[in-house]
Amino acid sequence: SPPGLLLLTSFLLHVKEDHASPTRLVCDNRLIQKYIVEAKDMEKKAGQCQALPALSCPAVLPLVDFTFQQWKSKSNETKRREILCDLALLVSAAAGAQGQVSDECGARQLSQLYQHANSFFLLLQTFSWEAGHWEPSCSPHSMEQTHITSIFFTYRRLVQGKLRFFFYDLAKVLCK
């Protein structure tokens, strides 16, 4: 789709400006560490915003916790699809919450989270080991939350957990 292609192109140009590439993102462990620090920072700043309202329409957030043994038993493609489902819910939750927040501080942090999560979402669509392309027909385990800070918490947990381990697994294959 043209809007999706435009977003992917702009992300890849942004990544290029940062001297990164999808392979470098996976092979250079410092980059994922940078994104973990940024996720923590966004969560901290959102927590410092004044009077963030409860969401009148609850955000549907993925349950991103996992056991390491379960994770190791999955194929890279299965892991990628699972993370794409999680990111799709997070992007949607951030977009929905943005419409409910008038506070400049909260809106700024939600916008940044949306951009980061959407960038990972677009990037992960470029990695595929199976024929066909990703369809948003997944139903990950999820929960509803009315606290805006829970969106940031879930994003940080996803980046620190599944995404970091997924990049670690990809590095074994791509970075020889």
PyMOL commands that set and color helices and strands:
alter all, ss='L'
color gray80, all
select helices_A, chain A and resi 2-17+22-27+29-48+68-72+76-98+104-126+149-174
alter helices_A, ss='H'
color red, helices_A
select strands_A, chain A and resi 59-62+142-145
alter strands_A, ss='S'
color yellow, strands_A
deselect
rebuild
show_as cartoon
